[in-house]
Amino acid sequence: MVSERKQCSKDVCVVGAGPSGLVAARELRKEGHNVVVFEQNHDVGGQWLYEPNVEGENALGKCTTLKVHSSVYASLRLTSPREIMGFTDFPFVAKKGRDTRRFPGHSELLLYLKDFCGRFELREMIRFNTRVEYAGMLDYAVFGNDLRWVVKSKEKKSEKVVEEVYDAVVVAIGMDTWRRKQMHSHIYRVPEPFRNEVVVVVGNSLSGQDISMELVDVAKEIYLSSKSLDVSEGLSKVISKHDNLHLCPQVESLQEDGRVLFVDGSWVTADTIIYCTGYSYSFPFLDTKGIVAVDDDRVGPLYEHTFPPLLAPSLSFVGIPRKLIGFPFFESQAKWIAQLLSGKRALPSRDAMMQSIKEFYYSRDVAGIPKHNTHDLANFEYCDEYGDHVGFPHLEEWRKELCLSALKNADANLETYRDSYDDLEALQVAHQSPHFTQLGTQAFPM
Ligand SMILES: Cc1cc2nc3c(=O)[nH]c(=O)nc-3n(C[C@H](O)[C@H](O)[C@H](O)COP(=O)(O)OP(=O)(O)OC[C@H]3O[C@@H](n4cnc5c(N)ncnc54)[C@H](O)[C@@H]3O)c2cc1C
């Protein structure tokens, strides 16, 4: 819906300088808004800013877990091929002297994000080491376009709290908290501390599988506990190859003597339990007087996973949807937000947005999808329909093809899919497409 209203520029606070915050800042500025990005960390990158130190000492000299944002472990490599990840106008190309693999290690993605910042001069908008402690409505009674926000932020060193007023807040903080029990994969970094241990890895997720495969060389025994024993061909192959890796059912209970009981009555005595049970949404600084809430990992109500009908477009969220090709989707969200704030476009009525949310929830219920998977979309058509709200290009066929072939390959060949693939035809099409040729000779795709 394109509106006739006069365009205007707003003072916008973006929380977070990860991939979604960075692209949000770029799109907002392009649309003429004044943007300040708050980032609690010392650099850009979000999850991709690897933090090796996860333990510290408290005042009593006791070892404690530090509060770190990144869940990335040392050996982590991308699960999606680099070609599909790039923002539309900034392909993620291999560069000489860097990690040129198609599924590079995490630090290569950080370098890509740093290049993105450099190319679009984003750093000047970012206040580093500055955490947003509070964002709440200035005048609770005023909704919609006239809504303004009080933002209180604290700089790490000075501990000084600064209070400012913004026209809009864009929350771009990804999945902030982990379901913490024993030890969560969030604080797993390297396999060495588990040498000769019996380890139970709970959760057959991508990180659960990655960590188990890494532990086979150091741990005595690894028990990978999975909700379903009906696992992919790739995982079955890995399990049959390693004598010390076992698949077992869900954990029933933990005993004080160190035994871990499984639901089928079997048990093992474990030295360590690593929970790879996923991450949760959490916005501790955000005060919406209950208008937006997180309930069993459903952030809502959010129209198109982005806008709370009562507070939009003044409040918006980038980066909530999961299981889709992330970066271009974040970019389309950012464009829509920017154009709504400038008045170039308008949202449907609040009632219509609420109705759309209700229908979405209903369709998920009917499909038997649990509430905590509300934002797991896994749907290319959805990305295209979403983009249509703001005239954003549809996903290229090669992007979809490369994404699907990587998923299929991972399913069948878990240990090797990142280094051995048979999608070279689609890859060639990708490299010859305008997405890759737009940079001219600056960089070379592999
Ligand atoms: C282990 C792991 C592996 C992954 N692998 C892949 C992959 O292979 N491919 C893929 O596409 N995606 C992958 N992802 C998904 C990944 O989360 C996204 O790629 C992306 O990082 C999400 O970007 P974001 O900006 O929304 O959030 P984040 O990257 O989490 O960034 C959020 C930023 O907000 C900051 N912040 C939070 N709260 C505040 C506050 N109050 N004040 C100021 N700053 C704040 C944080 O410090 C952080 O910098 C992976 C995720 C994990 C955890």
PDBQT file of the ligand as one rigid body, heavy atoms in Angstrom, charges set to zero:
ROOT
HETATM    1  C1  LIG A 501      25.295 -21.165  16.935  1.00  0.00    +0.000 C 
HETATM    2  C2  LIG A 501      24.587 -20.440  15.831  1.00  0.00    +0.000 A 
HETATM    3  C3  LIG A 501      24.851 -20.747  14.493  1.00  0.00    +0.000 A 
HETATM    4  C4  LIG A 501      24.194 -20.080  13.452  1.00  0.00    +0.000 A 
HETATM    5  N1  LIG A 501      24.485 -20.414  12.158  1.00  0.00    +0.000 NA
HETATM    6  C5  LIG A 501      23.848 -19.757  11.148  1.00  0.00    +0.000 A 
HETATM    7  C6  LIG A 501      24.156 -20.031   9.777  1.00  0.00    +0.000 A 
HETATM    8  O1  LIG A 501      24.992 -20.873   9.474  1.00  0.00    +0.000 OA
HETATM    9  N2  LIG A 501      23.509 -19.331   8.816  1.00  0.00    +0.000 N 
HETATM   10  C7  LIG A 501      22.568 -18.370   9.134  1.00  0.00    +0.000 A 
HETATM   11  O2  LIG A 501      22.010 -17.737   8.229  1.00  0.00    +0.000 OA
HETATM   12  N3  LIG A 501      22.264 -18.088  10.416  1.00  0.00    +0.000 NA
HETATM   13  C8  LIG A 501      22.871 -18.753  11.418  1.00  0.00    +0.000 A 
HETATM   14  N4  LIG A 501      22.572 -18.448  12.725  1.00  0.00    +0.000 N 
HETATM   15  C9  LIG A 501      21.521 -17.444  13.001  1.00  0.00    +0.000 C 
HETATM   16  C10 LIG A 501      22.092 -16.078  13.443  1.00  0.00    +0.000 C 
HETATM   17  O3  LIG A 501      21.485 -15.803  14.652  1.00  0.00    +0.000 OA
HETATM   18  C11 LIG A 501      21.814 -15.015  12.419  1.00  0.00    +0.000 C 
HETATM   19  O4  LIG A 501      22.710 -15.254  11.317  1.00  0.00    +0.000 OA
HETATM   20  C12 LIG A 501      22.071 -13.573  12.820  1.00  0.00    +0.000 C 
HETATM   21  O5  LIG A 501      23.204 -13.445  13.627  1.00  0.00    +0.000 OA
HETATM   22  C13 LIG A 501      20.890 -12.907  13.520  1.00  0.00    +0.000 C 
HETATM   23  O6  LIG A 501      21.147 -11.543  13.499  1.00  0.00    +0.000 OA
HETATM   24  P1  LIG A 501      20.531 -10.471  14.497  1.00  0.00    +0.000 P 
HETATM   25  O7  LIG A 501      21.167  -9.188  14.177  1.00  0.00    +0.000 OA
HETATM   26  O8  LIG A 501      19.058 -10.560  14.442  1.00  0.00    +0.000 OA
HETATM   27  O9  LIG A 501      20.936 -10.955  15.959  1.00  0.00    +0.000 OA
HETATM   28  P2  LIG A 501      22.366 -11.094  16.622  1.00  0.00    +0.000 P 
HETATM   29  O10 LIG A 501      23.367 -11.568  15.656  1.00  0.00    +0.000 OA
HETATM   30  O11 LIG A 501      22.117 -11.943  17.827  1.00  0.00    +0.000 OA
HETATM   31  O12 LIG A 501      22.755  -9.607  17.066  1.00  0.00    +0.000 OA
HETATM   32  C14 LIG A 501      22.065  -8.904  18.081  1.00  0.00    +0.000 C 
HETATM   33  C15 LIG A 501      22.946  -7.779  18.628  1.00  0.00    +0.000 C 
HETATM   34  O13 LIG A 501      22.174  -7.024  19.569  1.00  0.00    +0.000 OA
HETATM   35  C16 LIG A 501      23.015  -6.661  20.681  1.00  0.00    +0.000 C 
HETATM   36  N5  LIG A 501      22.146  -6.372  21.838  1.00  0.00    +0.000 N 
HETATM   37  C17 LIG A 501      21.307  -7.219  22.460  1.00  0.00    +0.000 A 
HETATM   38  N6  LIG A 501      20.663  -6.589  23.486  1.00  0.00    +0.000 NA
HETATM   39  C18 LIG A 501      21.112  -5.314  23.499  1.00  0.00    +0.000 A 
HETATM   40  C19 LIG A 501      20.837  -4.159  24.312  1.00  0.00    +0.000 A 
HETATM   41  N7  LIG A 501      19.947  -4.212  25.308  1.00  0.00    +0.000 N 
HETATM   42  N8  LIG A 501      21.498  -2.999  24.035  1.00  0.00    +0.000 NA
HETATM   43  C20 LIG A 501      22.406  -2.925  22.998  1.00  0.00    +0.000 A 
HETATM   44  N9  LIG A 501      22.714  -4.011  22.229  1.00  0.00    +0.000 NA
HETATM   45  C21 LIG A 501      22.056  -5.171  22.459  1.00  0.00    +0.000 A 
HETATM   46  C22 LIG A 501      23.918  -7.873  20.833  1.00  0.00    +0.000 C 
HETATM   47  O14 LIG A 501      25.111  -7.570  21.527  1.00  0.00    +0.000 OA
HETATM   48  C23 LIG A 501      24.171  -8.260  19.373  1.00  0.00    +0.000 C 
HETATM   49  O15 LIG A 501      25.312  -7.615  18.861  1.00  0.00    +0.000 OA
HETATM   50  C24 LIG A 501      23.232 -19.093  13.772  1.00  0.00    +0.000 A 
HETATM   51  C25 LIG A 501      22.973 -18.780  15.118  1.00  0.00    +0.000 A 
HETATM   52  C26 LIG A 501      23.633 -19.438  16.133  1.00  0.00    +0.000 A 
HETATM   53  C27 LIG A 501      23.315 -19.085  17.548  1.00  0.00    +0.000 C 
ENDROOT
TORSDOF 0
